[in-house]
Amino acid sequence: MSWKKVKFSTLYEIPSRNGLTKPSRIRGSGYKMINMGELFANSRIYDIPMELVPLTDSEKINCKVERNDLLFARQSLVLEGAGKCSIVMETSSMTVFESHLIRVRLNLKKAYPPFYYYYFASSLSPITSIVSQCAQAGIRGSDLGELYVDLPPVDTQHRIADILSAYDDLIENNQKQIKLLEETAQRLYKEWFVDLRFPGHEHTKIVDGVPEGWKRRKLVDIAQVQYGYAFDGSLFNSQKIGTPIIRIRNIPQGQTEDYTPENVDSQYLVYNGDIIVGMDGEFHINTWAGDTAYLVQRTCRIKALTSDLNGFLLWAIYEPIKYFEKTVVGATVAHLGKKHIDTVEILVPTEKFYLPFKSLFEARLLLMNQNRALAEARDRLLPKLMSGEVEV
């Protein structure tokens, strides 16, 4: 099925515009401002915590974002990030957007914004045709408006977007449950192993700050730490050629879309459920929820020698790793090294105190795997719906 193509700007309710420039010295109070961080972290933007900035009356009028506004990244350090589109799902208070973003507000009589959010995420998106590369990859609002896009009937747009939104609704619900599990594990870990308010603590002898029966152990003595391999970055691809790879940027999501055709020793493989750590900049810590993948340089895998300890380790390494993130100094970014990890000590309790973390770990991993399956199903369906191959 082929639909009529029109210039994107003919679907606008008002002209597109760039956002506000606010120097860091005046930030910290005022009104919420969506920046590049929120855009790249949230494809569907809700009423979440954001940086606050002061606003003039004209800025409130001209740069306010509303529900169903589309926001496009004007610039990106990586090619695939330029032109990334997110959609504003809700705002409960005055919210504006920064200068690196382009706001597009569509005429609801002609265009259903969630449809075009998915359209620009699909293989049919024409956005790459206007990406320019200088110091950074980027797009211009004027070029965005000149793009020709498909224009299905509005009711068809609604049906397509509603099908795809159902997948994202399930993913977001799982994310909320994951967050609750993480908060529970963090709270439990602090109460039991930092404050030492574990069940039965009143009757447990404490020797040199360690409860009787517990041991303070070096991380490297209770877990295998594997550092990543220096792959040829020029061979990395998103066309699924070869084996998945885990780069620092993949760790927060616990999944990857990056691949390499290189084959190296199996010691560099990471499996679903392994703990992974980023070693540059922000030292992200997560559980791998993707397919078996290679570990790239400046990342490491941590696997407990006793498998039941893995869930406990995910939370036990958090504080020492984050301590290094704050204290290690690099030329431009902080670097976590083997010399740091070799010094990490863990307070290891008796079995009954680390097993509850295994249950939380497994429940969290199950939800992460469910989300991966939902995202893959959505992404398989997306181009078929957008092209009309699957009729609705």
N, C-alpha and C positions, 0 to 999 in steps of 0.2 A: 504494500500500500504506500502511495506517495502523497504527501500533504503539500499544500501551498507553502512556498518560502517567502518570507518578508524580511525587510530590514528590522533588526532588533529594536531600533529606536522608535519604530512606528507602534510598538507595544507599550511605550512608556506612558505613565500617568503625568510625570513631570520630568524635566531633563535630568540626566545623570549628573552626579557631581562628586568631586573628591572631598575628603574630610578635612579635619582641623589639625593644625600644627600647634602643639602645646609644649613648650620647653619643660624639661624635667624639674627645674627649680620651682615652678608654680604648681606642680602636680601634688596630689595628696588629699585634697578636699574639694568638695563641690558635687559634680554630677558624673555618672558613669560614662566611660568612653571605651568603645570596642577598638582594640588594636590588633596588630598582626597575630599576636599570640593567641587571642581568643578565636580569630578566624581559622587558624591552622589547627587549633586543638578541638574546635567544635564546628562541625559542618552544619549542625542545626543549633543555633544560638538561643539559649534560654536566658532567664533573668538570673545570671550567675554573678559572683563577685568580680568586680573589674576595678581598674585604676580610676581615681576620681580627679576631675579637673574643673577649674572655674570656667563659667560661660557667660558671655554677654547675651542680651536679649536677642540680637540678630542671629547669633550662633545657635541658640535654642530653636529658633524658627527654621533656619536653613539646614542644619546638620542633625536634626532629630531623626532617630530611626524608629520605625514602626513595625508592627507585626507584618510579616510577608515581604519585607524589604529584602532584596538580594544584595549581598556585599561581595565584591570581587577584589582579589589581591592585585594591586598595581605593580608590585615588585616582589621578587623572591630571590634568595641566594641560589636556589636550584631551579632549573628550567621548568620542571613539572609543577612547581608551585605558582608560577606566574599565571594570573587569571583564575586562580582557584575561587570557586563560588561557594558561599555559605548563605543560609537563609535565617532571618530573624524569626524565631518562633513565638517569643513573648517578651514584653518589657512592662514592668510594673511601675517604673519611674522614668524620669527624663534620662535618655541615653543618646549619646552622639557617637561619631566614629572618627578615626584618625586619618591623617592625610595619605597614608599608604593604601587606603581602601577607596573603592568606587561604589557609591550607592546607586542602585537601580530600583525604582518603584514602578511597578507595572500597573497598567489599566486593567482592573479586574473584569471588565466587560469583554476584553479581548484575550487576556492571558491569565492563567492560574499560576501564581509564583512557585508553588511546590513542583509543578511540572517542569518549569524552566530550571529550577535548582537541580533536578535529576537530569534534565537534558544536558546541562553543562558538565555533569559528572560522567556522561556516557561517551561512547566512542563516536557518536554523531556530533559532538561538540566541535564547533569551528574555531575555538578560542586559540589553538596553537598557531593559526594562520596570522595572528596579529601580535604574537610575542616577539619582542625585539631583545637582542642581547648586547649589552654594553658591559659595564662593570657588574650589573645585575640584570637578570631576565625581568621583563616587565611588559605591561600593556598600557594603552592610553584610552581614556573614556570615549574620545571621539571615534577611535577605531572600533571599540566595542559596539557602539551604536550602529556602525556600518555593516556589521556582520549579518549575513542572511541566515535565518533560523526557520525551522519547520513550524507551521501553525496549524495544528489539528483543531477541530471544533472544541470549544471550551468544555463541553460536557465530557468529551474524550480525554482532554487534559486532566480533568478531575478524576476520572476513573483510573487512568494510568498512575497518577501521583498517589492516589489512595492505596493502590495495591502495593507500591513500593514503600510508602510510609508505614504500612502495617509491619513490614520487616524491621524498619528503624525503630518503631515503637517498642517492639519486643526486645531489640538490642538495648535500647535505653533503659527499659525496665530491668533487664539483667544487670546493666551497669550500676543501677541503684542498689541492687542486691549485693553486687561485688563490693561496693563502697561500704555497705553495712558490715559485711564480713571482715573487711580490712579494719574498720574502726573497732570492731569487737576484738580482733586479734591484737591490735595495737594497745587497746585498753587493758586487755588481759596480760599481755607481756609486761607492761609497765607495772601493773599491780603486783604481779608475782615475782618478777625478776629484777626490777629496779627498786620498787618500794619494799620488796620482800614480804608482801602481805598475801602470801599463798595459803591455801587451805591447810590448817594445822600449824601455822607459823608460831602460834603462841607456845606450842609444846616442842618446838624444834630447836636444838642447840645450834648456835651460830659460832663458827670458829674462823677467825681472821676474815670476817665478813662473808663467809660462805656457809650456807646451811649444811648440816650434817648429812652426808650421803651424796652431796652435789660436788662437782669439780669445776675448777676454772681451767679451760683447755685452750690451746692455740687452735684457731680455725683450721690451719693446714694439717693439724693432727686428727681432726674429726671429719674433714671433707677433702675431696679432690678439687683442686683449683686448676682449671685449664684456661690458658690465655689464647687469644685469637691468632689467626694466621695472616701474614702480609700478602693478601691477594693482589693481583693486577687490577687496579680500579678501572682501567680503560675497558675491561671486559664486562663490567657490571651492566646488567640490562633489566628491563621490566617486561620483556617479551617471554619470560619463563623459559629461557634457554639455559639448561643446566640444572644446578642445584640452588635452592634458596640460600640466601646469606643473611646473617644478622649483623647489622651495623648499629652504631650508637643510636641513630634516629629511630630504629625499629623497636628499641627496648620498651619505651613507655606503652606501646600498643601490644607488645608481646607477639607480634606478627610482622610479616614482611612481604613486600612485592618486588624485592630485589633478588637477582639471580647471578650466578657466575658459571661459565662453562668449564672452569678449572676443576680438576679432581685432585684432592690432597688426602693426607692420612686421616683415617677415621677418628683419630683422637680429637680432631677439631669439630666433630659433629655434635650438635645439640639436639636433644629429643624433647618431645612434648612433656612439660612438667618440670624441666630443668630450671634452676635459678640462674639468671643472667644479670651482669652488672656492666654498666657503661663506665669507661675509665678516663673520659675527657669531659671538661666543662661541668655539667650537672651529672653526678654519678648516679644515674638512674638504676633502680633495682626492680626486677620483675620476674614473673614466671613465664617461661616460653610456652605459648599456646598455639604455635604454628606447626607446620610439617617439619620433619627432620631437616636441619639446616646447618650450614657451615658457620663457624664463629670467626668474625673478621677482627683483624688487629685493633687494639684499644678497646676490646670487650673481653669479658671472661665469664666462664661458667663455673658455678659452685655446686657440687653434688656431695651430699652427706655420705660418708662411708656406710652408715646405717640408714637405710632408706626411710625409716620411720621418723628420722630427725629432720628431713627436708623441710617439712612445714614449719617446724620450730626455727630452723636456720633462717628462713626467709625474713623473719621478724628480728631474730637475734643479731643479724649483721647490719640491720638498718642504721642504728645509732652510730656504731664505729665508722661505717662507710660515709655517712653524712657528716661526721666530725671531720674526716679528711677533706670532704668537699669544701668545708668552711676554712680549713687551715692550710691546706697544701697550696703553694704559690707556684704559678707557672709564668712563662714569658708573656703569653697572651691569655691562655686558659689553664685551669688547674688540671694536672695529670695525676691520676691514681696509678701507682706502680706496684710491682711485686713486693718491693721493700716495705710498702705500707700494709698490704694484705698479710704479709708474713707476721706482722706484729699484732694482728687482731686476736683478742681473747674473747672467749664465749663462756658464760656461766652455764654449764650443762647440768640440768636437774636429773632426778630419777625419772624412770619411764612414765609414771602416772602423771607427771607434770608437763611432759612434752607431747604426749599423745593427743590431748585436746587440740593442739595446733595442727596436727595431721588432718583431723576432720575438717577444720576451717580451710586448710590449704586445698584439700580435695574438692570441697564444695565450691570454692573460688575458681579452681581450675576447670571444673565442670561447666560453670557459667561462661567462662572465657572461651571454652571450646564450642559451646552452644552459639555464642556470638559470632565466632568465626564461621560456623556452618550457615548461620542466617545471612551473614554478609556475603558469603560466596553464592548462596542461592539468589539473593537480591541482585548481585552483580551479573549473574548469568541471565537473569530475566530482564534486566535493564535495557540492553541493546535491542532485544527482541520486541519489547513494548514500544521503545522509541522509534523503531523502524517500521512498526506496523506488522511485523512478522507474526506476532501474537496479537490477535484482535481482542478488544474489550468492549 
